């Protein structure tokens, strides 16, 4: 599903963000990507979205080599990856429902399909009664639910969350993680980049640990820190 | 991808409502620029109309010799009328000349025993600049002697020089107005887009193609350009009527005519310029923020 082959990324001339990273994430897996700030988590996410190009090595997503995707096909590539961000990245001028609908509109789906699907998905994330609220009228946890609904509404095979709980309190974070877990159980590959230690320890999922741009650990049922 | 016009229109109008101040700024800038441009066009049209009507008043008068036969006169008239430079030629017979003379100077005319006035042909030209050439041709044609041809050579020369200067000055001013309009309007649009670059980034991350992000902005630019320039065009047309009316009442000796400005095409040009700048401005301005 996602494969990194000896990927190195250097920003500018001398900032080494990733160094010879190789990993493979299979279909339907739930993987935590952990590490301190600056360890290279966000670089991994941005490489998968083809926001940036690797300095060396190859990235494969959904069986395609990303360097072979021309610029004008990037939007289509991104539609196959649902994305959740630490700062939610909701459109401020749109209601919760409109934000979710936008992700369907960019793929050119029919209005009728959008009208039936959007309430369903918002109900799934527990926001059925807040569909018409604007982002600034929602709490952080609610905004993140909207953002997950938006990422998932087109049922992409992959869902990536970059610090999804970074701005949320622990209780709200549990709800968000449960939601991601549910999405994973219906077959979606989920990759969560985080430094939320408690969350990682509780979930007992595969953990890939990054340190200074290198993979230092990859455990199938891991914890944030290596267990002795 | 399916071209979703309804969606783009809804998005554009919603965005304009939400960014009302920015939209109003862009439309107002368009309005001001198109207004100045329109006034430039009015001045241009009226000045050229005045120059044209002064030119029309310039006439060449060729007097027939006393012994010219009816046959010669008729041939001369036909020939003159066939020249391309000639807009209109009028034959004034001896009798008509006397009649005019009696009307203008009745005391002197009373004392005339017979009619000493020659028959003549009065020629007005499309372009007064041709008068020298036409005078030459009249001599060449053999019907007239050089001294029997009269035209205000100096007036015509001066008129031509001034016309040339004015025409170029007006063209230069119009070009400057147009360039500054393009810059001002696209700057206003760029500002409004800059304020929304985060939105563009999010749209791109969710998988929107460049055109999908761009279309609502282009529609917005079009509508803002349309509103700004349509209002400006109406004001320009109103100013024109107002000015012509005022001029006819207060300076009637000045040849200012309501037909100098073609209202419909002026409005069409102004609105087209506004819309084109609006569309091109937003198309190009969004491009800078699409590279996510």
Interface residues (C-beta under 8 A of the other chain):
Chain A: X49 X51 X72 X75 X76 X78 X79 X83 X85 X89 X90 X91 X92 X93 X102 X103 X105 X106 X107 X108 X150
Chain B: X1 X2 X4 X7 X14 X15 X18 X199 X201 X202 X203 X204 X205 X206 X207 X208 X209 X210 X212 X292
